[in-house]
């Protein structure tokens, strides 16, 4: 028989997010599981902290389970929640709702970023493998000609190709892990990773220039920060090998998009873009016309039944916190500047 959760006390909890986010992430099974480890305020979820109902709920709440669309937890909101001690987020980034006031008041914060990293990494690895085979382009040509191409003479395949990973973020590390069974050489650029840590990851640390000029595929996993906006510059893009591939599942603004468009229109490289700047691109943007660019609608992150993984992690975090064990996936104030 399953072991009942160990709960030191049953904290008063409430859901704070957009109603559609709650409906997509927290299904009946997840809500039932959450109800076994806390006293959960019944629906509707909180998506506006200025209502009378929100004020009454916040007065007693000890832990908030947040999600996409949670309003900012600023000082005025925290004044309404004197018992609030923790926030368990059912998505990745907490930048939209965790404010400086939360850290000043010692509120513990957890994120499901680790759970969301897996589908993004899976998408990335799939695109690395498919682009190495030129699968999408060849399928398009096959449909048009109804004739098989001469694959023996083509420069395709994944054997001993070089993959460059930009940033050993949660997702970047997951990609590195998933690439281990394959015959790739893996390079990493991340100025915060030591040579010893890179060796433990099984990658070769390189400078930013070598990452782009020396890789058959470059996969971008750096968060969008003031220092990383436009980091993937025209110079780096033009240094990439002919017919190499840029994959971006991070944020569109990390890449100089005008430069990328120019390089793609010249036929120098290929690109797989799950993010653009802005999202969505204007209908007349020239990237739509680049046959060597695959643009997907920000689908790499948790979708459909993958959101259950986010819920499971959040429920586990609430259970640990209620038992006095602390969060397994805490967000640290001092690390916030390096996170998405």
N, C-alpha and C positions, 0 to 999 in steps of 0.2 A: 504494500500500500504506500502511496506517496506520503512523504513526511510533511506534516503541517509546518507552515512558516513560523520561525522563531521571532516573536515580536515582543519587545520589552514593554512597550505601551502602544496604544493605537492613536497616532497623531491625527488631529483634525486636518483634512486635506480638501483642496478644491482644484478644479480644472480651470486653467486660464489660457484661452486660445480662441481662434475663430471656430465657430460651430462646425464648419465643413472640415477643418483640420481634425477636430475631435472625432467626427464621424468616420473619417478615413483611417485614422491611426488607432483609435481606441474603440475596437468593436466590443460586442457583448462579453466575449470571453476575457478580454483584457480588463474591462471594467469590473467584471466579477473577481478576477485575480487581484486587482487593486483594492477592491472592497474587503479582501481577507486580511490586508495588512494595514489599513487605515480606515478612519471614519470619513468617507467621501461625501462631500456636499452633493446633494442630488442635482441633476440638470435643471435649467440650462447652464452651460459653461459660461464663465466670465470672459467677456470680450470688451467690456467697458467698465472701468473701475470707478466711474462717477455716479453710477446708479445707486439707489437706496439698497437694492438687494446686494450689490457688490460690497457696499460699505458694511452691511451686516455680516456678510460672509467673511470679509477680511478681518473683522474684529476678533474672530476666533481661530483663524487658520494658522496652522503651524508649518505646513509644507504646501507649496503650490506645485502642481504638475502642469507645466506649461508646454506650449506648442506654437506652431506657425500662427502669427497674428496676435500673440500676447502683447497687450499694451506695455509701455515702459514701466518698470518698477522703480519710480523715482522717489525722492524723499517724501513728497506729499502722499503718495500711495502707501509707502512704508509707515507713515504716521498712522494710517488707518489699520495697519496690521501689526500691532505691538507684539504679538506672539509668533510672528513668522520667523522661522529659523533656517529654512532650506527651500531650494527650488530644484526640482527634477525636470529637466527639459527633454521632451520627446523628439527633438530634432537635433540638428547639428549646431550651427552657430548660435551663441547667446547674445550677440552684439545688439540685436534689435530690442531687447527688453531688460537685460541686466545692466544697471547703471552704476556709477561710482558710489551712489548711496548704498547699494547692496553690499559692496565690499566694506564700506566704512562701518556698517552695522554688523559685520561678521556673519552674514548669511552664507551658508554653504550652498554651492551650486554644482549640479551635475548635468552632463550633456550626453545625448545619444550619438554623438559624432562618431564614436568607434563603430557603432552598428551601421550607421549610414556610409561609412568608409567602404564596407565590403562590396555593395553593388556598384559603387563608382569604380572600384578597383577591378571588378569583374568585367564591367563595360570596357575599361581601358585595355585589359589584357585581350579581350575579344577583338578589339579594333587593331591592336598591334598584330595579332595573328592574321586577321583578315586582310589588313593592308599589306602585310608581307606577301601574301598570295595574290594581291591585287584582285581579290574576290569580287568586290562590288563593280569595279570597272569591267572586269572580264564577263561578269554576268550581264551587264548592260550591253556589251558588244555581242555576246552570244545571243541575246534576245533579238538584236537588230539583224545579225547575219545568219543566224541558225546554223552556224558553222564553228566547230571547235578551233581554238587558236593553237599555234605551234608552241605549246608550253615548254618543250625541251630547250628551245632556243631563247626563252625569255629570262630576264634577270628577275626572277621571283623566288620566293621561298623564305623560310625563317631560320635556316641552319646557320649558326654563328653570326647572325646579324647583331648589330650593336644598338642597344636601347639606352637612351639617356633619360634619366629621371631628374626633373627639376623640382627639388625640395623633398626632404624626407619627412613630410607631414604624415598624419595618420593614414591618409590615402596613399601617399607615395610609398610608405613602408609596406602597406598591404599589397600594392602592385609588385614591389620587389619580392615579397614573399610568394606571390602567386606565379611569378616568372621563374622560380627556381627549378621546376621540373623541365624547363625548355632549354634548348641549346642557344641561349643568348649570352652575349657579353653585356654586362649592365654597368653603366657609368652613372655617377651621382654628382650633382652640384648642390651643395647645401653648406654655407659657411659656418653653420652651427653644429655640424657633425664632425667629430674628430676622425683622424685616420684610423684609430683603433675601432671606433664604432662602425665606420664604413666597412672595415674588414669583417667585423662580426655580422654585418648585414650581407656580406658576400658581394659587395660592389666596389668599384674603383673610384675614389674621389677625384674630381677634375675641376678645373676652372670653368667659368661660364662659357667662355669662348670655345674651349675644347669640347664641351658638352654638345654644342650646336654643330660645330664643324666636323666632329668625329663620330656622330651617331647616324644610324639609318632611320631611327625613329626617336623623336624627342617628345616626352609626355610631361605636360605642365601640371604641377600639383602645389604650387606655392599659393598661399592666401593673398587676397587683395589687401594690401596695406599701402600707406603713402609711399613707402620705399620700393614697393613692387609694381606700382602702376606704370605700365609701359615698359616693364623690365625686359620683355622679349621684343627687342628693338629691331629696326630695319637692318642694322649691321649684323645682328645675330641671324636674322632670317635669311639674308643674302649669303651668309657663310655656310648655310646648310648644303649638304651634298645634293647633287642633282637627283630628283625623284624621291628624296627622302620625305618623311612624313612628320608633321606636327600634330599632336593630339592635345586638345585643351579641354579638360573637364573642371578646371578651377574657376576662374572668373574671366569674362571677356576682356576686361580692362587691363589685365596683366600683359596682354599682347598689344603691340602697336597694330591696330586693325587695318589702318590705311596702308601701312607697309606690307602687311600680310596679303591684303587684296592685290597689291601691285605684284608681289612675288608669285602669287597664284596665277594671276592673269598672264604672267610671262611664262608659265608652265615650268617653273624651276622646281617647285616642290608640290606635295599634296598635303591636305589638311583634313583632320576630323575634328569638328567643332561642336561640342555639346553646349557651349556657352558663347555668347557674343556680347557686344556692347553697341547699342542696347539690346535687351531681349524684349520683344522679338525685333529682328532687323526690319527696317522699313522695306516695303514690298519692292521698291526699285533699287535696293542696295546691290552693287555689282557682285558681292559674294554669292548671291543666289544664282548667278549665271556662270560661276566657275565650276566646270565639270570635274575638276580635280579637288573639289571641296565637298565633303559630306557634312551637312549641318543637321543636327538632331535637336529636338525641342527640350533641352535640359532634362533629359530622361535618365541620365546615368545614376542619379541618386535614387533613394528608395521610392518605388512605385508599386501600386497594387498590393499584392500580398507581402511584399518586402517591408511594408510599413509595420507589419506585425512584429518584426525584429526590433523596431524602435520601441514599440509598446512593451515588449518583453523586457528589454533592458531597463526602461523606466520603472516598471513594476518591481524589478529586482533591486533597483536603487532605493526605492521607497522602503522596501522590506529591510534592506541592510541598515538604512538610516533609522528606521523604527526600532531595530534591534540594538542600536547603539554602536554599530560596526563602521559607520561612516560610508561615504560613497566609494564605489569601486572605480568610477569614472569622473573624478572631480575636475572642475574647471578652476585653475589657479589664477588669481589676480595677476601674479607676476608673469604668467605665460600668455596673458590675453593679447599682448601686442604681437605675438607670433601665430595666433590662431585665426582661422577664417571668421 
